[in-house]
Amino acid sequence: MPDDINPERVRLIAEAARVPLRPEAPARIARAVSPTAQRFAAEKVTVPFETEPSTFVVVQRKEIER
């Protein structure tokens, strides 16, 4: 994953999110984020995601009905 962090990728993600960046910013962001991403990759850290995000709404509605 850390190999994927490069200025061009940062620029494309920022453009897709409509976040304006100065021309030198993508390189600076890539340099700043790479060490942390490398540490996560080395530890093989996984971040579990909820499989069905709509369950939050179901639980929330049950709380309201009480």
N, C-alpha and C positions, 0 to 999 in steps of 0.2 A: 504493500500500500504506500509506503513513504516515497517510492519511486514515482508514484502518480502525482505527487504534489510538486507541481512546477508552475512557473508564472503564467503560462498559457492556460492551464487548467483553472487556476484561480481567476484569471480574467474572464474566461467563459462562464464560470459559475456566477461571478458577480454580474455579468451582463444578463444572464438568464434571470437572476433575481432582481434585476433593475437597480443594482447598487452602483452608483457612480464611483469610479476609482481614478486617481491620478495615474498617469502612465508608469511611474516608478513603483506604485503600490503593489501590484501583483508579485513582483520579485521579492519585495520586502516581506509580504505576507507568507509567501512560500518558504522563505528562509526561517521565519519565526515559527511556523507550524510544523515543519519537518522534524525537528528533534523530538517533539512530543509524540508525533505519529510513529516515529521509529521506536520509541520506548513502548508504546502500546503494541506495536507489531511484534516486538521482541518477546513480550510477555504473553502474547496470544490472548489478549483481553477480549472478551466478548461482552457486548451490551445487549441483554435480552429485550426484545420488544414485545409488547402485548400483541397477541395474534389477532384479536378482534377489538379494535379501539371503540366500537360502538357499545361495548359492555359498560363503559363508563356512564353513558347516557341512561342505560337501563337501571344501573345501581342508583344513579342520581334521582331518577323518577321514583323509584321505590322509597327513597328517603323523603321525598316531597309528599307522598301519599300517606305517610305515617302520621 
